[in-house]
Structure formats: C-alpha cells, structure tokens
Amino acid sequence: MSQDLVQIGPQTVPPSPRRQGRPQWLRIKLSTPASYHQVKKLVGDLRLNTVCEEARCPNIYECWGEHGTATFMILGEICTRRCGFCAVTSGRPRPGVDAEEPAHVAEAVAVMGLRHAVITSVDRDDLPDGGAEHFRQVIEAIHQRNPETAVEVLTPDFRGVDEALDIVLGARPEVFSHNMETVPRMYRKARPGSRYERSLGLLADAARRRDAGEYAGR
C-alpha cells in the first residue's frame, strides 16, 4: 500500500522566555558581621538552642548580625510532635531536662543586653508537666539576673493541663503567647497531636487570668 509522504521543512522554534529573577525588594544580601559570630559563639559556649538555627529561620543573619538578638528554644532540640510545616527535629528526646539551662539562658540575655527576651520550646509530651516547671525556672532566672528585661514566653499547649499553665504564669512573664498556626480543618494534617480548641482555650484562659490580675502579662 502506498502512502503519500509530506516533507516538512526546517521549523523555527521560538526561544523560551528568559526566566525573570526575583524582584529586588525580595532579595537580601547575606552578611556575617562580628555581631553574628559573637552571638553564634555565645550560644555554642552556653550549649543553648535557638529557633533561629533549629527551625532554619532565613532571618538569622538579620537578627544575629544586625540586631544582636535571638529567640531561645529551651527543653532540648528534639520535639515529640511532628508538625508538617516545622523544620525542628522530631523524635524521642533524651530523658529529663538540662538543669543548667535556666542559668545559661539568663547569662546569654545579660551578655547580649536584651531588654526583651523571647523564650520558646519544643513540645515535650514525655514530661508529666510538658516542661512547665522548666519554663518557670527560666523565667525566674532571667528576671533575677536581668531585672529590667521583659520576658516573653511562647509555650506549647501542655495538652490542656491547667496546672501546667498555673506554673508558667506563676513566674509572671511579661508576655504570654501560644501559636495557633492554622485553621481547624488543617489541624489533623498540619499539627498532629494538637487540637485547635485546646490551643484556643489555652489563650483564653491566659487572657482571663491576666484580666483578673493573676499575672503581669499582656
């Protein structure tokens, strides 16, 4: 069977459009001035963890290098939960807590000259109080060493245990906060082990106690 063949001549393929670079306003120039290295050395010497490093925060060069500040992450570097958006290592932490950590955090705050210290933590569902007592010790150590420094705590949900919140607020942090992170329908996927209603209840309870004058927060 014969077939008609059609000869097709050379075709000109238009060049792919040039990929546009990121806009200038989105770009930052990374720099590691002396202050960056000073903060890095201080954190290392005192065996402290920071969200800046553990969560791979892209603003670390700005905070450490330009402002000489950091967000301290207490209770170790291993989280017992596995949130889908978080870069912090998850797994089974070493038993117990570092008894020297409160004094080390207070020392770092003093050396860095912070007027406002931010303290957060991994989730420690392996501890009976979720790490609340350790939070208390850190807050009190900072206040004792640095009387003019305001302390902000960003806590876990403590699995909704009221006694844990009592312990933390009893240390009278200037600011109490807790991240909701996302909307209710995303919790099971984004925050396994957490519940939207529980987190919202924690914030509501803290606000109620603040309004009742039970702690000096805001």
N, C-alpha and C positions, 0 to 999 in steps of 0.2 A: 504494500500500500504506500503510495507516495504521499509525502507531506509537503506542504508549502512552508518554506523557511523564510523568515523575515530577518534581515540583517539589521541589527541596531548599531548605530554609530556610537562614538565615544560620548559619554554623558558628563556634564559638568556638575559636580556635587558642590553645593554652596558650603562655604566653611562654617563650622559650628560657631555660634556666637561666643565671643570672649566671655569667660566667666567673670562676673563682677566681684570685685573684692569687697570685704566688709567696709561699711561706712566708717569714716574717720572717728565719729563720735562713739563707735562701739569698740574702738581699739584703745588699748592701754600699753604703755611702754613699761616693761618689767624692769625693775631696778632693785638691787640689793645693797642699800647703803649700810653704813656702820650700824645704825639702829636695828636693822633687820637681823644682822648677825649677833648683836648683843642680846636681843630677845630670844633668838634660837639657842644661844649658848646658855642663857639663864634657864630656859625651860628644860634643856637637856641636863644641866648640872643638878637641878632640883627634882629630876625624874617626874616631871609633870606632863600631863596630856592636854592638848588643846583641840577644840573643834576645828581650828584653822588647819591643822595638819591631818587629823584623823578623818575629817569629812572632806578633805581635799578642796578647801574653800579657795576659789580663784582670787579672792580679795586679800589673801595673806600678805602679799608684797606691799599693798597699800597700808594695811593695819599695822604690820610689824615694822615696815620700813619708814612710812611717813608719819604714823601716829604713835608708834611705840606701844601698842596695846594688843591684847589677845583675849580670847574667851576660853576660860579654863574648863576642862572636862574632867570631872572627878569620878571616882569609883572604878577606875581602870579604863582599858581601851577596848574591851570586848563586851558587846551588848547582847542581852539574852533574847532580844527580838530581832526581826528581820524585815524592817520596813523597805519597801521596794524602791524608794527614792534616795535612800541613805547610803553613803559610802563607808560608814563606820563598820569595822569588822564585827560580825555576829558569831555567836557560838557559846561555849561554856566557859565562863570566867574562872580564874583561879579563886579558890575559896577565900572568904574574908575580904578585908579592905586594908589599904595601906595606912597604918596608924600615924605615920609621919606626914601624910598628905596635907592635913589642915595647916600645920605649921609651915610647910613648904609653899602652899598657895599664899598664905599671909606674907611670907618673905618675898615672894615674887611681886605681889601687889605693892609692897613697900619699896622695893628696888626700882620698879617701873614708875613709881609715883602716881599710881592710878587714883583718881578721885571717884571713879565709878567702876566697880569690879563686877564682871558678869561670870556667873558660875552655872554650868550645866553639867549633865552627866549622861552616861549610858543608862539603859534600863538594867536593873539588877533584880530580876524576879526571883533569883536564887536566894536573896536575903529576906528574912522574915519581915523587915520593915521597908524593903525596897531601897534601902540606903538612906532613909530619912535621918537617922541619928548621925550619919557621916556628914550629911548636909548641915545639920545643926552645928557640928564641931567646926566645919569650915567657916560658916558664917561668923561664929563667935571668935574664932582665931583671927579672922580679918578685922573685925571690929576692935578687938583688943590691941592688935598691933598697929592698926591704922584707924584711929577714932574718927577721922574726918572723911573716911571713904564710905560711900554708899554701896551697898551690896545688892545686886540683882540676881535672883535665882530663877533658872529655867528648869523646872523639875519634870520627872516622869509622872505618870498618873498614879503611881503607888497602888495600882489595881483597886483604886477606890477606897482604900483603908483610911478611915477618918483619923485614927491615931497617928498615922504617918504624917498627915498634914498638920496635926497638932504640934508634932515635934519640930517640923520645919518652921512654922510660923511662930513658935515659941522662941526662936532665936532672933526674931524681929528683923527680918530682911527689909530693906527699904523698898524693894520692888519684888513682887512675886509674879511669875509668868509661867505659862504652860502652852505648848503649841498644839493647836487643833489639826493643822496640816492640810486637811481636805474635807470634802463634803461627806455626809453619812453613807451614801451608796458606794463610795470608793473605799471605805474603811477596811472591809474584809480583804481586799486585794492589796491596797497600799500600806495598811498598818495592821498586819495580822497580830493578834494578841491584844489589840486596843479596841476601845469602843467609843464612838462619838459621844454618846450620852454620858459616859463616865468622865470623859475629859471636860465636857461642858459643865458637868456637876462639880468637878474639882474647882474650876474657875469661879463658879457661882458661890461655892462655899467659902473660897478665899475672899471674895469680894464682900460677902456677908460679914465675915469676921473682921475685915478691915473697917467696914462701916460701923461695926459695934465697938471699935477701938481695941480689939484684941491683939492687934499688932500694928506696927508703924508703917505698913506698906502703902503702896499706891498703884 
